[in-house]
């Protein structure tokens, strides 16, 4: 598999380490925080570590504790699949044809040399899953980028977020995606 690099803003985005660096990562993410802020930061750091798992994928944690803005972004590069050429290709790659209650939106993205699509799926809040409640209000948005990075299929999966937070996360991840470089 080809190697790749990205250049995230270190004031916002933190690369999630492999198992050897887990304790230090959590300690750094919670340093100087107290009470509820520390508990939330610990949970999000642990979620980011679990998201990374044992894969070779690059995982970033967005951490802005003053505004309680957190997100996890997983970057993957595939050499055995072609990047999507159409919105329908992108939708199929992301959903596997399994569309939820709401039709996902697909947007074309051009971020520096990285081009492709952003697929956003609308999800009910956790407390609404399986309920008979009226689900007319969208609660969470999960976005995934499927792009051509160095001619290979690249994917960036973001954790679900509430509508306002999801928009902020998209604005903060797109400059990172624009820095994606692949070395063969």
N, C-alpha and C positions, 0 to 999 in steps of 0.2 A: 504494500500500500504506500502511495506517495506521502511524504511529509508535508505539513502545512504550518503556516504561522498566521497569527492575527495580532493586532496591536490595540488591545482594549485600554481605556482610560483607567489607570490604576487607582484613581481616587474613587471610582465607582465599581469597577469590575475586578473580581479576584479569581485567579485560576484555582480550581479545585485540585488538590494534590491526590496522589495515589495513597494507598493505605499507610505507608510509612510516615506521611506528614499529617495525618488526620488530627491528632491531638493539638499540634501546633496551630493548624488552620482554625480550629474552633476557638482556641485561646486568643488568637489574633483578631478574630471576628467579634469577640465579646469584650475585648480589653476596653476598660473605661466606661462600660455600660453597667447599669444597675437595674434591679427590679424587673418590671415587665419588658423593658427594652432588651435587657440581657437574655431573658427567657426566649423572646422572639428571635433574637440574633442566633442563639444556640440552636433553636429548632430549624431555622433556615440553613445554617451551616451544616447541620446533620442531614437535612433534606438534600442539599447540594452534594454531599459526600455519597449519600445513597444513590442519587441520580447518576453519578459518575460510575459507581460500582467498580467492576474489574475490567471495564472496557478500556481501550486505548483512546477513546474519544476525548476531546478537549471539552471540559465543562467549566463554565464561569458562573460565579455568584454575583449578582448585583446587590449591593448593600448600601442603603442610605437610611440609617436608623432614625435620624431626626424627623424624617417624613414617613417612616415605617414602609419604605418602598424596598421590596425585595423581589428578586426573580432569579431563576436558574435558566441558563442557556446552554444547551448541549450541541457542540459542533461535530459533525461526522462527515467523512469523505469516503465515497465508494468508487472503486475502480471497475466494478463488475456491472454497473448500470449507467445508462446514458442520462444526462440531465433532461428534464422535461422540455418539450418544444412548444407545448400548448397549455392553455389553462386546464383543459380536460386531463392531460397527462399529469399535471401537478396535483389536481384534485384526486386522481386515482392513486398516485404515489403516497399522498398524505393519509387519505381515508381508507384506502383499500376497497373503495366502493361502499363502505359502511357509513351512510349519512345519518346523522342524528335527527332530532326533532326539527332543527332549523338548517336550511341549506347553507353550507359554508360560503364565504366570499373568497374570491381569488383575485389578487392584484398583481400586475406585472411590476417587477422591481429592477432598477438599474442602479447599482451601488458601486461606483468605481468600475473596475473591470468585471465585477461579479454581476451576473444577470440571471433572472429567472422569475420566480413567483413566490408570493406570500399567501398562504392559505390560512384563513382564520375561521375557526369553528366556534360556534356559540353553544355554551353549556349551561345547564341549570346549576344553581348553587347546591352544595353537598346536601343541605337539609331538604332540598326539593326532589332529589333523586328518589324515584319510586313512590312519590306521594301523588295523591289525587288533586293536589292543589293546582290552581290555574297557573300555567307556566308561560304566561304571555310576556313577562318581563325577562329579558336576558340578564343573566347574573355574572357569568364568567366568559372570558374569551381566551382561547388557546390558539396561538399562532405558530406556524411552522414555515420556514423558508426552504424551498427546494430550488437550487440554483446551479449554475455552471461556474465552478471554481477551478481555474486552470484546465478547463475542458472536461472535468470530472463532475459527477453528481455530488453536490454538497447539500447538507441538510443542517438547519439550525432549528432545534425544537425549544420552545419557551414554555415555562410552566404557566398554567392558567392564571389569569388575573382578572380583577373586576374591571369593568369598562374604562373608567378614568385611568387606572393604573396601567392597564394594557397599552393604552395609547402612549403613555410616558415611556414604558419599557420599549416599545417599538422605536420611538425616537432615539432612545439611548443605544439600542443594539445595532441599528442600521449603520452608524459610522464604524462600528467594529467589523461588521460583515464586509464593508467596503475595503478594509485592509487585508482581507483574506488572500494569501499568496500560497501557491502550491509549488513544491519542488519535486521533480520526478526522480 
